[in-house]
Amino acid sequence: MRIRIPATTANLGCGFDSFGMALGYYNYLDFEEASKASVQIVGHGAKHLPVNAQNLILRAAQAVYDSTNSGSAMLSIIAHNNIPLSRGMGSSSAAIVGGLYAANHVLGQPLSKDKLLLLATEIEGHADNVAPALLGGFIVIVHEGNEQRVKRLALPPSLKSVLAVPDFTVSTKRARFILPQKVMLTDAVYNLSHAAFMVLSLAEGDLHGFGEMLKDRLHQVHRLKLIPGGGAVAQAAQAAGALGCAISGSGPTMIAFYEGEKEQGIAIGEAMRSAFALERIQADIMLVSPDNIGTLVV
């Protein structure tokens, strides 16, 4: 069997640790029951990701078996990793969701998507990437004590994204360490108002309103210090006609959005690439449509 898991982008500026979006760029897992657990990596991470029980896919698969008292997850898995690692595009979330989904499918789907999402959040530590990877679309996540609540909006097909993926990595741990523990009240209000406006804009199909809200005062100003040229990339994207631009997840990838023909996306991408090049940083440009499906068997 084969499953497909989308890349994701989290935060989207004002929605720190609360917003996530699925992207139409995918990892694939081929899997089957076997006499022993094994994993093979093809693509990103093939040379350094573990292929033993410490592999994130196998760990996630085992979590499903443990949750259902099904013994050991004896699965043979081939992971086709197209999503770049440690670039803010949800590579770890794709591994977690892929392992959970594969194991649940082999066992006859004893766990609901809500339960799979809870397991994924426990493994990942937060849900802003795993939720859109599993469910697709635009996701809002709220934590109230031990309760996790999720709302989902379908993304309009006219909303397109351009990702500038630089040739260096930023670890999520480092990107979190750089953030302050306290923020100004005015900055908190700024983000609250922008986040509310963004969600309402998406719900109404107002993509210009959505793009204008890809700003924040809580995390991007600090994380841009880890992304040489990141601020200039955002400015270049908007000057080239983007609706808005933000750090994708914890970075270093920058994501811009546009509504229009492919040629416009190409122009935005070239502007972003050139801005990175001024810092002597090479960046790959990806034009990606939204994903409203999430993980599925193909």
N, C-alpha and C positions, 0 to 999 in steps of 0.2 A: 504494500500500500504506500501511497505518497500523500503527504499533506503539504500545504502551502501556508507560510506564515508571513504577514506583512511587516515591513519596516515601520517605524513609528517616529514621531517627533513629539516631544513633551514640552510643557511650560507655555510655549507660544507667547513669550513675553510676560504678560501680566498674570498668567495663570500658573504661577510657580507651584509645583507639586500637586496641581489640581486639574490641569488640562492636558489632554493627549489627543493625538490624531494619527490615524492609520494611513500609510502611504502605499501606493501601488508599485512597490519594489519588494522582492520576496526572497526568503530562504525556503528551501524544500527539504523535507525529511522522507527518506525511504525507510520503511520499517517492516519487520515481521517477527513473529515469535521464533525463538531459537533455544538451543540447549544451554546457552550461556549468554550473558549480557555482553554486548560489544558495540563500539561506535567507531565509525570512520569519518574523517573530516575531509571534505573537498572544498577548496576555495579558501576564503579568509580564515586564518588560524590553523591551517593544516599542519604547519611546522611546529606550533608551540602549544596548542590547546591540549589538555589531557584527554586520553582516550581510555581511561580506566574508570573506576566507580566515582571518581571526583569530577568527571565530566558533567557539566551543568544539565545537559539533556537527560542523561541517565539519572542524575539526582532527582530531577523533576518527575521522571517516569516512576521512580521508586516511591515518591511521595504519594502518587495515586494508588499504587499497590498497597502501601502502608495504610492509607486512609480507608481502603476497602477490605483490609485483612486478606490480601490476595497473595501473600508470600513475596518472593523476589521477582523483580521485573526482568525476565529473561527475554530481552529484545535485541535483535540485531538491527542497528541503525546506521544509515549513511546520511550524513548531514551535508547538504549542498549550501555552503555559506556564501551568499552574495552580498549580504549587508556588512559593510566595513565595521571592524571592531573598534571600540573606544572612540567613536566619532560622534556620539549623540544621536544615533539613529536606531537605538533599541536592539542592538545585537544580542545582549544578554536576555532581554525579555523575549525575543524570538526563540532563543534556545529553551527557555523555561516553558513558554507556552507550547512549543513544539513537543517537548517531552511529555508534558501533561496530556496534551490532546492525543498523542499517539498511544500512550498507555491506556487512556480512557476508551479509545476506540477498540483496542485489542480486547479489553475486558467487557465489551458490550455496552459501553457508555453508562456505567452505573452512577457517574457524577454529573450533575447539572453544570451549566456554564457558570452559574453563580458560585458553586462550590469550587470549580476549577479556578475561578478568579481569586477566591480567597486563598487557595493553595499557592497560586502564582504570586500573590502579594506577600505571603509569608516568606517565600523563598527570595524574592527580589527586594523586599523591604518597603516598597511603595508601589502604587498601582498606576501611575500616570503613563507608563509605557506598556505594561502587561495588559491593561484593560483594552486599549485600542488594538493591540496585537491580536487579542482573542475575539473581540466583538466588531472591529472595524468602526469607521466613522469618527466623529468628534466626541470625545468623552469628557465628562466632568465628574471628578471623584471627591467625595466628602467623607471624612473620618469623624465619627462622633463616638468617643470612647472606644470601645472594641467593635463598634458597628461601622461597616463600610457601605456607602451608598453610591450608586452609579447612575448617571443619566447620559443618554446617548442621542446625538443628532446625526442624521444622514448628511453627508457633505454634497454640495451641488457639483455636478460633473464639470461645470465651467470653471471651478476653482482649481488652478494648476500651481505647482510648486517648482522652484529651482533650488537645488542644493549645491552649494560649493563646499566640497569635502577636501580639506587641506591635508597635506602629507605629513601630519604629525598627530599625536593622540593627546587627549586630556582624560585622566581618570575621573570617574564620578566622585571618588573619595576626595581627590584634590580639589575638584570644583565645589564640593560642599564645605571643605575646610576653610576656603577663602571667604566664605560668607560671614557677615557679622551676626552676632546672637541677638542683637536688639536693633530695631528700626524706628525711624521717626514716625509719629502719628500721621503727619501729612503724607509721607510716602505710602503708608498703609492704606490711607483713604484713596490716594491716587490709583493704586493697584486694584482696590475693590471696585471703584467706579469703572475703570477700564475693563476689568474682567466681566462685569455685568453687561456693559455695552457690547463687548465682543460676542457674548453668547446670544444676546437679543439680535444683533446684526446677522449672525449666522442663521438664526431661526427665521428671520424675515427675508433672507436671501440678499442682504445688503453687504456685498463683498468689499466695497470700499470702506464701509464702517468697520468691518472685520479687520482689514489691513491696517487701518489707522490705529487700532488698539494693540498692535504688536510691539508694545513698549512696556517698560516697567521701571521701578525704582528699588526693587528688592534684591535682584540677583545679577542681572545682566551687566550693570555698571562695574561690578566686581569681577565677574567671569571674563569680561572682555580683556582684562589684564592678562589672562592666560591665552588669548587669541590675538597674536600680533596682526594688526591690520583689520581686525573684526569690525571695528566701528566704521572704518573707511569702506569696507565691503557693504555694510548696510546702507550707507549713504549712496554708494555707487549703484546699488540695486534700485533704490527709489528714484534716483536721477534717470535711470534707464527705463522707468515706467512701472516698477513693481508696486503692488498695492501696499506692501510693507515688508519688513525683513526682521528676523530675530535669530538668536542663537537656537540651534536645534538641540533640545535636551540640555545637557551640561556642556555641549560643545565637543570639539572645536568647529564642527560643521555649522555653516550659516544657511538659513532657509528663507527664501523670498517667495512671495505669492503673486500671481498675476491672473488676469482673466482675458483671454484672447487667443490669438493664433500662436502656433509653435515658434514662428519667427520672433515674436516678442520675447518668448522665454529664452531663446538662444541669445538675443541681444542682452537680456538681463544677466544671463550666465556669463557672457564674455566680459561684461562690466565687473562682475564679482571676481572672476578669475584675474582680471587685470589689477584690481585693487589688492588682492593677495600677492600678486607678482611684485608689486612695489616694495613688499617686505621680503622679497626673495623666497616666497612660499609658493610651491606648486599646488594647484587645487584641481580636482576632477569636478566636472559639472554634470549634474544629473537633472533631467526634466522628468518630473513624476506627477502622475494624476493621483487623486485621492482614492482610497480603498474603503468601500462601505460594507464589505463582506466579513473581513477578519479571517481567522484561520479556518481552513476547510480541507476536506479530502478531495483530491483532484484525480 
